[in-house]
Amino acid sequence: MSAPSPEWVSVLRAMRRLFEQEPTDKKRLGPWEDEAIALMKRLRSVQASFDLEEIVWHYLIDADIRVKDEGYARVQREGFESWLKDAERALPPE
């Protein structure tokens, strides 16, 4: 197995930061969504290089729904974090 590209490492670390800073109220939603949109643009420009599951895209675009619906939020967080942990296993130590 080859080492992950620097871009992939950067993307995964950005995803982890977003996950750890996820908004729990509407007040913090805007800045988080701005970061998610910027990350989605990066992902789209290099998407062919990455194996992204649908949960990633839904997580990045559904923050407003998660703020309103705790049940949906819990399911999405669990799915995204599971995917993220699997992806991070290939990262070099920081």
Helices and strands as residue ranges (DSSP letters): H 6-20, G 26-28, H 29-46, G 47-49, H 54-61, H 63-68, H 70-88
